[in-house]
Every structure is written in C-alpha cells, then in structure tokens.
C-alpha cells in the first residue's frame, strides 16, 4: 500500500505541482533542503576526487612509458623512476 501512495504522490506532483507547492508552504520541511545540499556535495566530492586520482594514475603511467622510451640508454632505472615520480 505504501508504494501506491508514493506513486500517487509523484503523479500528483507532476500533474498538479501547485498543490504540492501549497502543501510545502503550509508544512515546511527544514531538514529536506539541507539533506539535498549535503548529499549533492558529497556525491560531487566523490566524483571529482575519483576522477583526479584516476587522472594522476594515468598520467604517471604515461610519463613512465614516455621517459623509458625516449631515454637513450636505460642503464639505471632509478633515474627513470625519479623523473616519473615513483
């Protein structure tokens, strides 16, 4: 029964948004906007940090292979590792 009422409320919100707006004006939910902002901030932080870490890993692997290919004679791998940042 709970799912039917949820579907009904979603349908009413889509079809008659002014009624939902009036209901929100009558009974404001102070925690709702705070939670939405908090969750969106956490999701954006995870996405940005994850993409930055993936980009750094790709860049370090690419730099390692470029340096190892372009160095004339690789007699000492410590030089290559120090330039690549390993």
C-alpha positions in Angstrom: 0.0 0.0 0.0 2.9 2.3 0.7 4.2 2.1 -2.9 0.8 3.1 -4.3 0.6 6.2 -2.2 4.2 7.1 -3.2 3.3 6.6 -6.9 0.2 8.7 -6.3 2.1 11.5 -4.7 4.7 11.5 -7.5 1.9 11.6 -10.1 0.1 14.4 -8.3 3.3 16.3 -8.1 3.9 16.0 -11.8 0.3 16.7 -12.8 -0.6 19.3 -10.2 2.7 20.9 -8.9 0.9 23.9 -7.4 -0.9 21.7 -4.8 2.5 20.3 -3.7 3.9 23.8 -3.5 1.0 24.9 -1.3 1.4 21.9 0.9 5.1 22.7 1.3 4.2 26.3 2.2 1.8 25.0 4.8 4.1 22.4 6.3 7.7 23.3 5.5 10.4 20.7 5.9 13.5 22.4 7.2 15.7 19.3 7.0 14.9 18.5 3.4 16.9 21.2 1.6 19.8 20.7 4.0 20.0 17.0 3.2 19.7 17.6 -0.5 22.6 20.1 -0.5 24.7 17.8 1.8 24.1 14.7 -0.4 24.8 16.5 -3.6 28.0 18.0 -2.2 29.2 14.5 -1.0 28.4 13.0 -4.4 30.2 15.8 -6.3 33.2 15.5 -4.0 33.5 11.7 -4.6 33.2 12.2 -8.4 35.8 15.0 -8.5 38.3 13.2 -6.2 37.8 9.9 -8.0 38.4 11.4 -11.4 41.5 13.3 -10.2 43.0 10.2 -8.8 42.4 8.2 -12.0 43.9 11.1 -14.0 47.0 11.1 -11.8 47.5 7.3 -12.2 47.0 7.5 -16.0 49.5 10.5 -16.2 52.1 8.7 -14.1 51.9 5.5 -16.2 52.1 7.6 -19.4 55.1 9.6 -18.1 56.9 6.4 -17.1 56.5 4.9 -20.6 57.4 8.1 -22.4 60.5 8.5 -20.3 61.5 4.9 -20.7 61.0 5.1 -24.5 62.8 8.4 -25.0 65.8 7.9 -22.8 68.8 7.0 -25.0 70.2 4.2 -22.8 68.4 2.9 -19.8 71.3 1.7 -17.7 69.9 2.8 -14.4 66.2 2.6 -13.7 66.5 4.9 -10.6 66.8 7.9 -12.9 63.7 7.0 -14.8 61.8 6.4 -11.6 62.9 9.7 -10.1 61.8 11.7 -13.2 58.5 9.9 -13.4 57.9 10.5 -9.7 58.0 6.9 -8.4 
